[in-house]
Amino acid sequence: MELGIIGLGRMGQIVAERLIDAGHDVVAFDVDEAAVETMAAAGATPAESIAEVAETLDPKKRIWLMVPAGDPVDAALEELRPYLDAADVIVDGGNSHFEASVRRGEATDAAYLDCGTSGGPAGAELGFSLMVGGPEWAYEAVVPAFDAVATGPKGHDRMGPSGSGHYVKMVHNGIEYALMQAYGEGFELLHEGRYDLDLAAVARTWTNGAVIRSWLLELCEEAFREEGPELGSVADHVAGGSTGTWTIQESLEQEVPLPLIYQALAERFASRTTGRKSGRFSRRLANRLRYGFGRHEIQRR
Amino acid sequence: MELGIIGLGRMGQIVAERLIDAGHDVVAFDVDEAAVETMAAAGATPAESIAEVAETLDPKKRIWLMVPAGDPVDAALEELRPYLDAADVIVDGGNSHFEASVRRGEATDAAYLDCGTSGGPAGAELGFSLMVGGPEWAYEAVVPAFDAVATGPKGHDRMGPSGSGHYVKMVHNGIEYALMQAYGEGFELLHEGRYDLDLAAVARTWTNGAVIRSWLLELCEEAFREEGPELGSVADHVAGGSTGTWTIQESLEQEVPLPLIYQALAERFASRTTGRKSGRFSRRLANRLRYGFGRHEIQRR
C-alpha cells in the first residue's frame, strides 16, 4: 500500500525502512533534508513539505506521523488539515498523551489512529509492538503497514476506541519503569552484598532459563559487558519520566494504587537531586538501560 | 557421568529425566516408592534408601539433593555422612538459605555445591538456570551434569564460593516478586481504567516486540487466556514469601534500600489479611503467575 511518513528521526526512519522493505510505497518528509535524502536513497519518494506529502498520495491518504509528542503533532496536523477528509487515515506513532489523541481525533476530518510504539531502535531488526486505538475500519485499512512495522501480525492489535492505543502504551511505560528499578535493586544488592560477583555472568545465567528472564535483563548483561562490572562512568541520573508521570496521574484519577510504579518514578526524580559522582547503583543501571532500549543519551559522571 | 538423585518431587524428577536423556547414569531415591518406580521405568537405577544411593555410586560420589529446603536437607546429609569423604560432591538444588548452605558446606566431609535453580516445571523442556556456589574443582567435576540440567552451557555458572549460589537465587526471587507486582499493577490499572480492554490481547501485543517483554509477561497472557479476562475464581491471596523475606533481611544487613522489592513482599503479606472474595487484581494475577511458573497451588475464592 501507499503511505506518507512525516518525521524521519531514529524511529521514523525505522518505520519507513520496514515499510519499504515489505514492498510498500512510502512518501517521506522531514524538516531535516538530509534525512529525506537518506530515505529517498532507500527507495522512498521524497517530499519537500507536508503539503507535498498530501498532494502526492492517493485520494485515500494514509499518513504516519512519527514526530515528537506535543506541539510538533499539532503543527503537522494543522498543515495537513486542508487536504484531509473522512476517507483518510492518520497514524500518530509517537508517545502522545491519550487525552491529546482523543482531542486530535475529534478535531481532524480524517480517521485518527493513536499508535503506541514499543521496542526502540532494536525494532529495526525485530519490528515493534504497536498498540493501536481508533476506528476499526481505519485500523483494518492500515493492517498491511502494521504487519510490516510490527514484529508481524501478532505484534500489533487494535486496543479499542480513540485514545486506547496511547493509554496502553502509557501503562506499558509505567510497568517499564518498575521493571528497570526491580532489576536495579537486585543488582545493587548483589553489587553491595557479601560476595564478589561477576554481574554480567549473573545476568547471562538468569537470561538462560530463569523465571525473571526478559529483554531488559539481556540489556543488563549488555550494560555490564560494555560498561564494566562497576558501570564505569554511568551516572546516578535517570532522565525521562513523562509517561510514568501520566500513569501515576491516571492511577490517582482511577483511585488504583500503584506503589511500585510510583516508587520507581520517585527514584528517577530523586536521582536528579543527588550528586552525579557517586550515587545509587540501581539508578545508574536504569540510566544505562534507557540507552539499551531507547538509545537515550547516557548521563555520565 | 554417574549421579545419585535424592528427592523425586516435581523438580527432582525433571533433574533426573534431563540427566537420563543426556546419557548420564542416575541412581534415584525418594521416600515415595511410586516416584522411584516411575524414574526406574525412565531408565534410572532405583534405590530403596539414601544409604543404598551412596553404596551404589562410584568411589567418587556425586549426589544431587532435590528435597525441600530446611530439615529435609539436614536429614539427608545426616544419612549420607558415614559414606562421604573429601573426593565426593553434594549438590543442593533447593531453595536453601545461603547461610544454611555455608554451614552445611563446613559440616560435611564432601565438597558442597549450593545450586540455585530457576525455571520451574517449564524447565522440563527448556532446562533450568543454575546458580552454583562452592569449590571450583567440585563445580568443574559436575559440569557435564549441569550442562544437561540447565538450558545448556550458558544456563549455569559458578557464582563464587560456598553460599553464593543460593545468595544469587535469593536475590533472583526478590526481583521476581517485584516484576510480578509491576505487571500486576499495570494490568490492574488497565482493568480498572477508562477503556474496556482485552488484557490477553494487550499481553500478546506486548510480548511481540515491546520493551517489557519477558517470560512472566507470556505467563500473564496465559493466565488471562486460561482464567478469563476477569481472572475467574483466582483469589487475592499470594502465598510464598520466604526468599523475598530473606532478600529484605539481607538488604537490612547490608543497608541497601530495596523499596520495590520490599513493597512487593508487603503486598503479599497484605493479600493474606483481606477477604479472598474480592480483592486486588494485581495480587490475583500474582497468585495465578505463581502457578504459571512454579505450578504452586492457585488460591481460589
Interface residues (C-beta under 8 A of the other chain):
Chain A: S118 G119 G120 G123 L126 G127 F128 S129 L130 M131 G133 A150 T151 G152 K154 G155 H156 D157 M159 G160 P161 G163 S164 Y167 V168 V171 H172 G174 I175 E176 A178 L179 Q181 A182 Y183 E185 G186 E188 L189 L190 E192 G193 R194 Y195 D196 L197 D198 A201 V202 R204 T205 W206 T207 N208 G209 A210 V211 I212 R213 S214 W215 L216 L217 T247 E250 S251 Q254 V256 P257 L258 P259 L260 I261 Q263 A264 E267 F293 G294
Chain B: S118 G119 G120 G123 L126 G127 F128 S129 L130 M131 G133 A150 T151 G152 K154 G155 H156 D157 M159 G160 P161 G163 S164 Y167 V168 V171 H172 G174 I175 E176 A178 L179 Q181 A182 Y183 E185 G186 E188 L189 L190 E192 G193 R194 Y195 D196 L197 D198 A201 V202 R204 T205 W206 T207 N208 G209 A210 V211 I212 R213 S214 W215 L216 L217 T247 E250 S251 Q254 V256 P257 L258 P259 L260 I261 Q263 A264 E267 F293 G294
